[in-house]
Amino acid sequence: MTTDFNRILSPDVPNTMLGPTRIVKRLAWPAALALCSVFMFGASEQTGNPPQRKAATPVGSRAAVPQKNPQQTSFDRIMYYVPSRVADFIDMWRLDVGFGLGLGINLRPTKGLQVGLAAYDSTRIGLRGRRTPVWHEWSLEGGFDGMYQELGETERGFHEFGGTIHVVLVGLEAALDIEEAIDFVLGLFGGDPADDDFR
């Protein structure tokens, strides 16, 4: 005697073959909800408290760097040397392309000495340190020197040397963060002024 799973899963549809795809679709949501509840209750039982949500990382901030380990050995420092130097090198650069409507130019030897005029709203793809390589950015900005005004979500470091140009649908940005460059150079000799090395 065989069991007709089609009738069990869909008793209101007589003599209809559901097929494996429809069976999976019918079972996916209940299975996902059960799995989520198991993880949530498991987390609260282990800690004795309900699961807490992490605070959002502010726009423009780097991902959290692990805390210093007071028991770090010389072997640990040697093993983390190369990954930390690579991460410091990546932190120096901001190279990206943006896609969205806009027009403008911005040149900045530092954020305090920038000049330009721009208005754009774009999705950007590229390198901006250790942060996510795809993000949304909009800006309405203009002026020169200390009178430069910005409204928007641009993520530019104060000691950043570079520029941004946006023409109709495409924008380009290239910049070097001087502060991060110093951190990289001193890191080659064991220093870490930015306190962002892996530990």
Z-matrix of the N, CA and C atoms (Angstrom, degrees):
N
C 1 1.455
C 2 1.528 1 108.92
N 3 1.315 2 117.36 1 127.94
C 4 1.466 3 121.87 2 -179.75
C 5 1.523 4 109.66 3 -108.02
N 6 1.330 5 114.12 4 151.90
C 7 1.466 6 120.01 5 179.01
C 8 1.518 7 109.05 6 -95.74
N 9 1.310 8 116.02 7 132.55
C 10 1.461 9 120.59 8 178.20
C 11 1.532 10 108.57 9 -89.39
N 12 1.354 11 116.18 10 96.27
C 13 1.462 12 120.92 11 -177.39
C 14 1.527 13 112.07 12 -65.06
N 15 1.336 14 116.65 13 -27.66
C 16 1.460 15 119.35 14 178.24
C 17 1.523 16 110.85 15 -62.28
N 18 1.333 17 117.58 16 -39.28
C 19 1.472 18 120.64 17 -179.69
C 20 1.526 19 110.97 18 -73.44
N 21 1.336 20 117.37 19 -34.11
C 22 1.464 21 120.10 20 179.28
C 23 1.527 22 110.43 21 -67.13
N 24 1.341 23 116.43 22 -43.99
C 25 1.455 24 120.54 23 -177.68
C 26 1.518 25 112.97 24 -76.78
N 27 1.305 26 117.40 25 -27.09
C 28 1.457 27 120.86 26 -178.31
C 29 1.518 28 109.90 27 -141.10
N 30 1.350 29 118.63 28 72.97
C 31 1.453 30 120.34 29 -177.16
C 32 1.517 31 112.70 30 -68.30
N 33 1.330 32 117.86 31 -21.55
C 34 1.458 33 120.14 32 -178.03
C 35 1.522 34 112.97 33 -81.04
N 36 1.329 35 117.41 34 -7.63
C 37 1.460 36 120.56 35 178.92
C 38 1.524 37 107.92 36 -114.96
N 39 1.310 38 117.79 37 90.42
C 40 1.465 39 119.93 38 -177.34
C 41 1.518 40 112.02 39 -70.77
N 42 1.328 41 114.21 40 144.93
C 43 1.463 42 123.02 41 174.00
C 44 1.530 43 113.40 42 53.49
N 45 1.294 44 117.29 43 32.78
C 46 1.468 45 120.29 44 177.70
C 47 1.522 46 108.09 45 -115.50
N 48 1.299 47 116.18 46 128.64
C 49 1.462 48 120.48 47 177.69
C 50 1.532 49 107.79 48 -84.28
N 51 1.341 50 116.19 49 120.68
C 52 1.461 51 119.80 50 -178.29
C 53 1.523 52 112.61 51 -80.06
N 54 1.299 53 117.18 52 -36.59
C 55 1.455 54 120.04 53 -177.85
C 56 1.516 55 111.68 54 81.23
N 57 1.329 56 117.29 55 159.32
C 58 1.463 57 121.08 56 -175.34
C 59 1.529 58 113.48 57 -64.63
N 60 1.317 59 118.94 58 -33.23
C 61 1.460 60 120.64 59 -178.27
C 62 1.521 61 111.42 60 -65.15
N 63 1.327 62 117.17 61 -44.99
C 64 1.465 63 120.26 62 -179.60
C 65 1.520 64 110.90 63 -69.25
N 66 1.337 65 117.76 64 -33.22
C 67 1.464 66 120.65 65 177.96
C 68 1.526 67 109.66 66 -63.86
N 69 1.331 68 116.33 67 -45.28
C 70 1.464 69 120.86 68 179.62
C 71 1.527 70 110.41 69 -62.69
N 72 1.347 71 117.28 70 -42.05
C 73 1.461 72 120.50 71 179.45
C 74 1.521 73 111.51 72 -62.50
N 75 1.344 74 117.30 73 -38.81
C 76 1.466 75 120.48 74 -179.00
C 77 1.529 76 111.72 75 -70.22
N 78 1.323 77 117.14 76 -29.84
C 79 1.460 78 120.30 77 -176.92
C 80 1.529 79 113.46 78 -94.25
N 81 1.333 80 118.27 79 -12.08
C 82 1.467 81 121.30 80 -173.31
C 83 1.528 82 112.64 81 -64.11
N 84 1.332 83 118.61 82 -50.35
C 85 1.468 84 120.65 83 -177.19
C 86 1.519 85 113.13 84 -64.07
N 87 1.347 86 119.10 85 -48.44
C 88 1.470 87 117.42 86 177.90
C 89 1.527 88 112.39 87 -59.62
N 90 1.331 89 116.83 88 -38.49
C 91 1.465 90 120.04 89 180.00
C 92 1.528 91 110.67 90 -66.34
N 93 1.327 92 117.41 91 -41.58
C 94 1.467 93 121.00 92 179.73
C 95 1.527 94 111.06 93 -65.06
N 96 1.330 95 117.35 94 -42.12
C 97 1.468 96 120.51 95 178.52
C 98 1.522 97 111.40 96 -64.19
N 99 1.323 98 116.72 97 -41.59
C 100 1.464 99 120.18 98 179.05
C 101 1.525 100 110.55 99 -63.79
N 102 1.322 101 116.67 100 -42.49
C 103 1.459 102 121.09 101 -179.83
C 104 1.532 103 111.23 102 -63.76
N 105 1.330 104 117.17 103 -43.17
C 106 1.474 105 120.59 104 178.34
C 107 1.521 106 111.29 105 -62.62
N 108 1.329 107 117.07 106 -42.62
C 109 1.465 108 118.78 107 -178.97
C 110 1.522 109 111.37 108 -66.64
N 111 1.339 110 117.54 109 -35.48
C 112 1.464 111 120.32 110 177.17
C 113 1.522 112 110.15 111 -62.83
N 114 1.349 113 117.32 112 -44.97
C 115 1.461 114 120.47 113 179.64
C 116 1.525 115 111.52 114 -65.40
N 117 1.332 116 117.60 115 -40.83
C 118 1.468 117 120.15 116 -178.95
C 119 1.521 118 111.68 117 -65.95
N 120 1.340 119 116.96 118 -47.26
C 121 1.459 120 119.30 119 -179.14
C 122 1.524 121 111.04 120 -70.57
N 123 1.327 122 117.00 121 -32.58
C 124 1.467 123 120.19 122 176.76
C 125 1.516 124 111.03 123 -64.00
N 126 1.349 125 117.46 124 -40.83
C 127 1.470 126 121.07 125 179.42
C 128 1.519 127 110.94 126 -66.51
N 129 1.338 128 117.93 127 -39.66
C 130 1.461 129 119.42 128 -178.36
C 131 1.520 130 111.58 129 -72.18
N 132 1.335 131 118.80 130 -31.27
C 133 1.458 132 120.70 131 178.06
C 134 1.519 133 111.37 132 -71.07
N 135 1.340 134 117.49 133 -36.15
C 136 1.461 135 120.39 134 -179.03
C 137 1.521 136 111.12 135 -68.03
N 138 1.317 137 118.21 136 -40.11
C 139 1.459 138 120.88 137 -176.27
C 140 1.516 139 112.81 138 -94.18
N 141 1.319 140 117.51 139 -18.03
C 142 1.456 141 120.77 140 -176.33
C 143 1.518 142 112.19 141 82.17
N 144 1.329 143 117.82 142 -1.72
C 145 1.461 144 122.50 143 179.29
C 146 1.514 145 108.90 144 -127.10
N 147 1.328 146 117.88 145 157.34
C 148 1.458 147 118.54 146 174.00
C 149 1.519 148 109.66 147 -64.53
N 150 1.338 149 117.87 148 150.46
C 151 1.461 150 119.89 149 -178.79
C 152 1.525 151 110.92 150 -59.64
N 153 1.317 152 116.09 151 135.95
C 154 1.457 153 121.89 152 -179.13
C 155 1.522 154 109.31 153 -100.48
N 156 1.305 155 115.46 154 143.78
C 157 1.452 156 120.69 155 177.89
C 158 1.519 157 108.89 156 -87.91
N 159 1.340 158 116.72 157 135.87
C 160 1.460 159 120.35 158 179.04
C 161 1.520 160 109.87 159 -70.79
N 162 1.307 161 115.61 160 146.97
C 163 1.462 162 120.10 161 176.15
C 164 1.519 163 108.98 162 -67.10
N 165 1.318 164 116.39 163 143.53
C 166 1.458 165 120.94 164 -179.83
C 167 1.522 166 109.62 165 -66.74
N 168 1.343 167 115.30 166 143.40
C 169 1.453 168 120.50 167 176.64
C 170 1.521 169 107.97 168 -76.92
N 171 1.326 170 119.48 169 127.51
C 172 1.461 171 120.93 170 -178.51
C 173 1.521 172 111.23 171 -60.77
N 174 1.349 173 115.35 172 149.84
C 175 1.456 174 120.65 173 178.79
C 176 1.515 175 108.70 174 -60.11
N 177 1.323 176 115.98 175 132.64
C 178 1.453 177 120.68 176 178.06
C 179 1.505 178 114.50 177 89.95
N 180 1.324 179 117.28 178 -7.92
C 181 1.462 180 118.06 179 179.79
C 182 1.514 181 109.73 180 -90.56
N 183 1.283 182 116.02 181 155.54
C 184 1.444 183 122.07 182 179.54
C 185 1.510 184 110.14 183 -77.96
N 186 1.326 185 117.02 184 157.41
C 187 1.462 186 119.82 185 174.94
C 188 1.525 187 108.40 186 -60.56
N 189 1.325 188 115.34 187 153.49
C 190 1.468 189 119.76 188 -176.41
C 191 1.519 190 110.84 189 -59.07
N 192 1.314 191 116.21 190 134.08
C 193 1.457 192 122.53 191 177.92
C 194 1.523 193 107.23 192 -96.67
N 195 1.340 194 117.98 193 134.98
C 196 1.462 195 119.12 194 179.96
C 197 1.521 196 111.91 195 -55.38
N 198 1.333 197 116.07 196 145.12
C 199 1.459 198 121.52 197 -179.19
C 200 1.528 199 110.56 198 -66.71
N 201 1.330 200 115.57 199 157.35
C 202 1.459 201 120.78 200 178.61
C 203 1.518 202 110.03 201 -63.71
N 204 1.301 203 114.62 202 139.95
C 205 1.455 204 120.90 203 177.40
C 206 1.523 205 107.79 204 -101.78
N 207 1.340 206 118.47 205 112.90
C 208 1.467 207 119.44 206 -177.89
C 209 1.526 208 112.50 207 -65.66
N 210 1.326 209 117.69 208 -18.19
C 211 1.460 210 121.78 209 -179.46
C 212 1.532 211 112.18 210 -93.89
N 213 1.326 212 118.05 211 14.23
C 214 1.456 213 120.93 212 -176.56
C 215 1.527 214 110.67 213 -63.57
N 216 1.307 215 115.14 214 129.79
C 217 1.462 216 120.87 215 -178.28
C 218 1.523 217 110.33 216 -96.85
N 219 1.317 218 115.67 217 172.45
C 220 1.464 219 120.33 218 175.73
C 221 1.519 220 110.34 219 -62.53
N 222 1.330 221 116.61 220 -36.28
C 223 1.464 222 120.74 221 178.06
C 224 1.533 223 110.21 222 -61.15
N 225 1.345 224 117.06 223 -42.31
C 226 1.467 225 121.03 224 178.06
C 227 1.525 226 110.86 225 -60.61
N 228 1.329 227 116.60 226 -45.00
C 229 1.464 228 120.22 227 -179.42
C 230 1.527 229 111.02 228 -62.36
N 231 1.328 230 116.50 229 -38.87
C 232 1.471 231 120.20 230 178.78
C 233 1.524 232 110.51 231 -66.88
N 234 1.335 233 116.87 232 -43.38
C 235 1.466 234 120.92 233 -177.68
C 236 1.535 235 111.98 234 -66.89
N 237 1.338 236 117.57 235 -33.21
C 238 1.463 237 120.95 236 -178.61
C 239 1.526 238 112.92 237 -90.91
N 240 1.325 239 118.01 238 -2.94
C 241 1.463 240 120.56 239 -175.73
C 242 1.532 241 111.88 240 -60.63
N 243 1.328 242 117.24 241 -54.22
C 244 1.473 243 120.43 242 -176.41
C 245 1.532 244 111.59 243 -65.18
N 246 1.353 245 120.08 244 -48.69
C 247 1.474 246 118.16 245 178.02
C 248 1.534 247 112.90 246 -58.83
N 249 1.332 248 117.05 247 -36.19
C 250 1.467 249 120.00 248 179.66
C 251 1.522 250 111.53 249 -68.58
N 252 1.353 251 117.43 250 -37.81
C 253 1.459 252 119.66 251 178.85
C 254 1.528 253 110.52 252 -69.15
N 255 1.320 254 117.73 253 -38.62
C 256 1.470 255 120.87 254 177.51
C 257 1.529 256 109.53 255 -62.69
N 258 1.336 257 116.92 256 -45.56
C 259 1.469 258 120.78 257 179.49
C 260 1.528 259 110.94 258 -63.29
N 261 1.335 260 117.65 259 -40.40
C 262 1.467 261 120.74 260 177.56
C 263 1.528 262 111.20 261 -63.78
N 264 1.329 263 117.18 262 -37.86
C 265 1.468 264 121.04 263 178.27
C 266 1.527 265 110.14 264 -64.62
N 267 1.327 266 116.65 265 -42.63
C 268 1.465 267 121.03 266 178.93
C 269 1.528 268 110.62 267 -64.84
N 270 1.333 269 116.88 268 -37.20
C 271 1.470 270 121.16 269 -179.06
C 272 1.527 271 112.86 270 -59.72
N 273 1.329 272 117.89 271 -26.84
C 274 1.467 273 121.55 272 -175.15
C 275 1.517 274 113.12 273 -68.38
N 276 1.327 275 117.68 274 -30.07
C 277 1.454 276 121.35 275 -165.81
C 278 1.521 277 113.80 276 -103.03
N 279 1.311 278 113.86 277 148.91
C 280 1.461 279 122.17 278 167.96
C 281 1.523 280 105.67 279 -134.33
N 282 1.320 281 115.82 280 102.95
C 283 1.461 282 122.65 281 179.90
C 284 1.521 283 107.11 282 -130.18
N 285 1.325 284 116.98 283 115.79
C 286 1.459 285 118.05 284 -178.49
C 287 1.517 286 111.49 285 -153.30
N 288 1.320 287 114.16 286 163.76
C 289 1.457 288 122.75 287 175.29
C 290 1.522 289 106.94 288 -123.29
N 291 1.331 290 116.07 289 140.92
C 292 1.459 291 120.75 290 -178.94
C 293 1.514 292 111.01 291 -119.11
N 294 1.332 293 115.96 292 145.06
C 295 1.457 294 122.07 293 178.35
C 296 1.522 295 108.48 294 -123.36
N 297 1.308 296 116.44 295 116.66
C 298 1.458 297 121.82 296 -179.17
C 299 1.518 298 109.38 297 163.53
N 300 1.312 299 116.05 298 169.64
C 301 1.453 300 121.48 299 -176.24
C 302 1.527 301 111.19 300 -75.14
N 303 1.325 302 115.93 301 134.73
C 304 1.458 303 118.75 302 177.90
C 305 1.514 304 112.93 303 171.62
N 306 1.327 305 114.89 304 172.63
C 307 1.457 306 121.66 305 179.34
C 308 1.522 307 107.95 306 -157.85
N 309 1.322 308 117.06 307 133.63
C 310 1.457 309 118.62 308 175.73
C 311 1.509 310 114.68 309 155.83
N 312 1.333 311 114.01 310 173.90
C 313 1.462 312 121.63 311 179.00
C 314 1.531 313 108.72 312 -145.87
N 315 1.321 314 115.74 313 146.55
C 316 1.463 315 122.30 314 177.17
C 317 1.520 316 107.77 315 -142.66
N 318 1.333 317 116.74 316 127.49
C 319 1.463 318 122.02 317 174.97
C 320 1.518 319 107.43 318 -120.70
N 321 1.336 320 116.77 319 135.72
C 322 1.464 321 119.27 320 -175.99
C 323 1.528 322 112.08 321 -145.60
N 324 1.342 323 117.63 322 109.89
C 325 1.456 324 119.02 323 168.97
C 326 1.526 325 110.38 324 -72.11
N 327 1.328 326 117.43 325 -28.23
C 328 1.472 327 125.66 326 166.28
C 329 1.523 328 105.04 327 -154.14
N 330 1.318 329 116.78 328 169.71
C 331 1.463 330 118.60 329 -179.89
C 332 1.528 331 111.39 330 -66.06
N 333 1.311 332 117.91 331 -27.74
C 334 1.459 333 121.27 332 178.80
C 335 1.514 334 114.10 333 -77.15
N 336 1.333 335 118.17 334 -13.62
C 337 1.468 336 121.84 335 -177.51
C 338 1.523 337 112.47 336 -121.55
N 339 1.314 338 118.28 337 27.33
C 340 1.458 339 119.35 338 -175.77
C 341 1.525 340 112.43 339 -81.80
N 342 1.333 341 114.73 340 158.89
C 343 1.455 342 122.09 341 178.82
C 344 1.529 343 107.91 342 -142.36
N 345 1.329 344 117.14 343 144.50
C 346 1.450 345 119.52 344 177.61
C 347 1.508 346 113.39 345 157.72
N 348 1.327 347 114.68 346 -178.02
C 349 1.449 348 123.58 347 177.49
C 350 1.523 349 106.15 348 -154.67
N 351 1.329 350 117.57 349 123.78
C 352 1.464 351 119.60 350 -176.23
C 353 1.521 352 111.44 351 -157.23
N 354 1.331 353 114.33 352 150.36
C 355 1.463 354 122.58 353 171.50
C 356 1.523 355 106.23 354 -146.62
N 357 1.327 356 116.91 355 118.42
C 358 1.460 357 120.18 356 179.43
C 359 1.523 358 110.70 357 -155.63
N 360 1.320 359 114.41 358 159.81
C 361 1.463 360 123.37 359 176.57
C 362 1.518 361 105.27 360 -140.38
N 363 1.328 362 117.60 361 110.90
C 364 1.464 363 118.86 362 -171.47
C 365 1.518 364 113.10 363 -146.31
N 366 1.316 365 113.99 364 156.88
C 367 1.460 366 122.03 365 169.16
C 368 1.513 367 105.93 366 -94.66
N 369 1.323 368 116.43 367 127.65
C 370 1.456 369 120.47 368 -173.70
C 371 1.522 370 110.66 369 -113.42
N 372 1.318 371 114.33 370 144.42
C 373 1.458 372 121.94 371 179.76
C 374 1.518 373 107.06 372 -130.88
N 375 1.332 374 116.65 373 129.43
C 376 1.454 375 118.26 374 178.08
C 377 1.506 376 113.29 375 158.28
N 378 1.311 377 114.09 376 -157.05
C 379 1.455 378 122.73 377 -174.33
C 380 1.523 379 109.29 378 -104.83
N 381 1.311 380 116.81 379 127.03
C 382 1.469 381 122.05 380 174.63
C 383 1.518 382 108.68 381 -145.16
N 384 1.303 383 115.46 382 63.86
C 385 1.456 384 121.11 383 -177.40
C 386 1.514 385 111.08 384 70.70
N 387 1.328 386 116.15 385 -141.82
C 388 1.463 387 121.21 386 -176.42
C 389 1.521 388 112.72 387 -89.61
N 390 1.307 389 117.47 388 9.44
C 391 1.457 390 120.63 389 -176.91
C 392 1.527 391 111.19 390 -85.89
N 393 1.318 392 115.34 391 171.60
C 394 1.464 393 122.62 392 -178.02
C 395 1.526 394 111.03 393 -55.15
N 396 1.358 395 118.49 394 134.49
C 397 1.462 396 120.30 395 -175.05
C 398 1.530 397 115.22 396 -79.93
N 399 1.338 398 118.65 397 -0.88
C 400 1.465 399 121.87 398 176.60
C 401 1.527 400 107.00 399 -130.66
N 402 1.316 401 117.73 400 128.66
C 403 1.456 402 120.87 401 -178.55
C 404 1.521 403 110.33 402 -156.10
N 405 1.320 404 115.78 403 167.82
C 406 1.461 405 122.50 404 176.92
C 407 1.524 406 108.25 405 -104.50
N 408 1.324 407 115.72 406 140.34
C 409 1.462 408 119.79 407 179.88
C 410 1.521 409 108.99 408 -144.09
N 411 1.309 410 116.04 409 134.99
C 412 1.465 411 120.03 410 172.58
C 413 1.519 412 108.45 411 -133.41
N 414 1.320 413 114.95 412 152.09
C 415 1.458 414 118.03 413 -177.80
C 416 1.521 415 111.00 414 -155.85
N 417 1.317 416 114.46 415 142.37
C 418 1.454 417 123.31 416 169.06
C 419 1.525 418 103.62 417 -129.96
N 420 1.330 419 117.12 418 110.27
C 421 1.464 420 120.63 419 -169.82
C 422 1.515 421 111.24 420 -146.69
N 423 1.316 422 115.22 421 159.09
C 424 1.450 423 119.00 422 176.76
C 425 1.517 424 111.86 423 175.39
N 426 1.331 425 115.04 424 160.08
C 427 1.451 426 120.89 425 178.54
C 428 1.512 427 111.60 426 128.69
N 429 1.328 428 115.59 427 -163.63
C 430 1.458 429 120.31 428 177.91
C 431 1.518 430 109.13 429 -152.34
N 432 1.304 431 115.68 430 153.82
C 433 1.462 432 124.07 431 175.75
C 434 1.528 433 110.81 432 52.37
N 435 1.324 434 118.56 433 -134.12
C 436 1.456 435 121.96 434 -177.97
C 437 1.512 436 113.56 435 -75.67
N 438 1.340 437 118.44 436 -5.08
C 439 1.461 438 122.33 437 -178.67
C 440 1.526 439 111.81 438 -99.82
N 441 1.323 440 116.86 439 15.96
C 442 1.465 441 120.64 440 -179.62
C 443 1.523 442 109.26 441 -74.50
N 444 1.316 443 117.68 442 129.29
C 445 1.462 444 123.27 443 -179.29
C 446 1.523 445 109.92 444 -113.06
N 447 1.319 446 116.26 445 134.95
C 448 1.465 447 121.79 446 179.05
C 449 1.513 448 110.29 447 -128.46
N 450 1.316 449 115.65 448 136.44
C 451 1.449 450 122.55 449 172.33
C 452 1.520 451 105.36 450 -131.82
N 453 1.310 452 117.66 451 121.88
C 454 1.460 453 119.18 452 -178.95
C 455 1.502 454 112.63 453 146.15
N 456 1.331 455 114.81 454 -157.28
C 457 1.462 456 121.72 455 -173.43
C 458 1.521 457 112.64 456 -120.74
N 459 1.299 458 118.75 457 33.57
C 460 1.463 459 119.71 458 179.65
C 461 1.520 460 109.80 459 -71.51
N 462 1.316 461 115.90 460 144.80
C 463 1.467 462 121.97 461 -179.55
C 464 1.520 463 109.04 462 -116.29
N 465 1.293 464 116.00 463 81.54
C 466 1.459 465 120.77 464 -179.05
C 467 1.513 466 109.57 465 -116.65
N 468 1.333 467 115.45 466 131.44
C 469 1.455 468 119.98 467 177.25
C 470 1.523 469 111.22 468 -72.83
N 471 1.331 470 116.84 469 155.43
C 472 1.464 471 120.30 470 -178.20
C 473 1.525 472 111.42 471 -64.58
N 474 1.337 473 118.10 472 -35.97
C 475 1.467 474 122.19 473 -177.79
C 476 1.526 475 111.46 474 -100.46
N 477 1.304 476 116.83 475 35.63
C 478 1.463 477 121.36 476 -176.89
C 479 1.528 478 110.21 477 -91.61
N 480 1.323 479 116.30 478 131.77
C 481 1.462 480 123.08 479 177.87
C 482 1.521 481 106.85 480 -110.37
N 483 1.344 482 117.66 481 114.57
C 484 1.459 483 118.35 482 -177.94
C 485 1.507 484 112.72 483 175.22
N 486 1.329 485 114.42 484 -160.07
C 487 1.451 486 119.57 485 -178.48
C 488 1.510 487 112.32 486 -161.21
N 489 1.334 488 114.44 487 161.27
C 490 1.455 489 122.78 488 178.76
C 491 1.517 490 107.95 489 -133.82
N 492 1.324 491 116.11 490 138.75
C 493 1.461 492 121.00 491 174.01
C 494 1.524 493 107.61 492 -136.49
N 495 1.324 494 115.69 493 138.16
C 496 1.466 495 120.47 494 178.00
C 497 1.522 496 107.82 495 -135.54
N 498 1.335 497 116.11 496 124.34
C 499 1.457 498 121.42 497 -179.18
C 500 1.524 499 108.70 498 -125.21
N 501 1.301 500 116.71 499 107.69
C 502 1.463 501 127.23 500 178.02
C 503 1.527 502 112.24 501 57.62
N 504 1.339 503 119.39 502 -83.90
C 505 1.463 504 121.45 503 -174.62
C 506 1.523 505 114.70 504 -112.35
N 507 1.329 506 117.79 505 -8.51
C 508 1.470 507 120.50 506 -175.54
C 509 1.526 508 109.98 507 -130.91
N 510 1.319 509 115.32 508 137.29
C 511 1.456 510 120.48 509 176.95
C 512 1.515 511 110.88 510 -128.34
N 513 1.318 512 116.60 511 150.47
C 514 1.464 513 122.47 512 177.83
C 515 1.523 514 108.73 513 -128.19
N 516 1.317 515 115.36 514 146.15
C 517 1.462 516 119.99 515 177.74
C 518 1.517 517 108.96 516 -142.81
N 519 1.323 518 116.14 517 137.10
C 520 1.462 519 122.30 518 175.69
C 521 1.518 520 107.67 519 -142.59
N 522 1.329 521 115.71 520 131.36
C 523 1.465 522 119.36 521 -179.38
C 524 1.519 523 110.06 522 -156.68
N 525 1.327 524 114.53 523 155.34
C 526 1.460 525 122.99 524 175.97
C 527 1.522 526 107.42 525 -124.07
N 528 1.327 527 116.55 526 125.28
C 529 1.464 528 121.21 527 178.21
C 530 1.528 529 108.26 528 -86.85
N 531 1.327 530 116.80 529 110.21
C 532 1.465 531 122.48 530 -175.63
C 533 1.528 532 110.99 531 -61.13
N 534 1.313 533 117.24 532 -40.73
C 535 1.465 534 121.59 533 179.95
C 536 1.530 535 110.95 534 -60.51
N 537 1.340 536 116.51 535 -43.26
C 538 1.466 537 120.47 536 178.84
C 539 1.526 538 111.25 537 -71.35
N 540 1.331 539 117.33 538 -31.41
C 541 1.467 540 120.28 539 176.63
C 542 1.526 541 110.37 540 -64.64
N 543 1.328 542 117.15 541 -40.69
C 544 1.471 543 120.95 542 176.74
C 545 1.526 544 110.12 543 -63.81
N 546 1.335 545 116.14 544 -41.15
C 547 1.469 546 120.61 545 177.47
C 548 1.527 547 110.68 546 -60.46
N 549 1.343 548 116.84 547 -39.73
C 550 1.467 549 120.79 548 178.95
C 551 1.527 550 111.18 549 -65.04
N 552 1.332 551 116.75 550 -47.85
C 553 1.472 552 120.64 551 -177.62
C 554 1.527 553 110.67 552 -63.62
N 555 1.328 554 117.51 553 -46.46
C 556 1.466 555 119.97 554 179.08
C 557 1.525 556 111.38 555 -67.39
N 558 1.324 557 116.49 556 -29.10
C 559 1.464 558 120.26 557 177.46
C 560 1.514 559 112.59 558 -64.85
N 561 1.337 560 117.31 559 -29.14
C 562 1.467 561 120.63 560 177.09
C 563 1.524 562 111.08 561 -61.24
N 564 1.339 563 116.49 562 -26.23
C 565 1.465 564 121.67 563 -178.45
C 566 1.525 565 112.42 564 -107.76
N 567 1.322 566 116.42 565 17.18
C 568 1.464 567 120.47 566 174.99
C 569 1.512 568 115.39 567 96.98
N 570 1.317 569 118.50 568 -3.50
C 571 1.465 570 120.92 569 178.85
C 572 1.525 571 111.73 570 -82.88
N 573 1.316 572 116.25 571 163.58
C 574 1.464 573 121.73 572 177.36
C 575 1.526 574 109.68 573 -154.60
N 576 1.349 575 118.01 574 67.19
C 577 1.466 576 119.30 575 -177.29
C 578 1.525 577 113.88 576 -62.25
N 579 1.332 578 118.67 577 -27.79
C 580 1.471 579 120.87 578 179.06
C 581 1.525 580 111.95 579 -81.82
N 582 1.332 581 116.89 580 -9.47
C 583 1.466 582 122.50 581 179.84
C 584 1.529 583 111.33 582 53.29
N 585 1.356 584 115.71 583 48.44
C 586 1.459 585 119.63 584 -178.23
C 587 1.529 586 113.33 585 -127.35
N 588 1.332 587 117.42 586 14.56
C 589 1.464 588 119.76 587 177.93
C 590 1.520 589 110.74 588 -71.23
N 591 1.343 590 115.50 589 154.11
C 592 1.462 591 120.81 590 175.95
C 593 1.518 592 109.41 591 -69.30
N 594 1.330 593 116.49 592 143.76
C 595 1.468 594 121.10 593 -179.92
C 596 1.501 595 109.57 594 -137.89
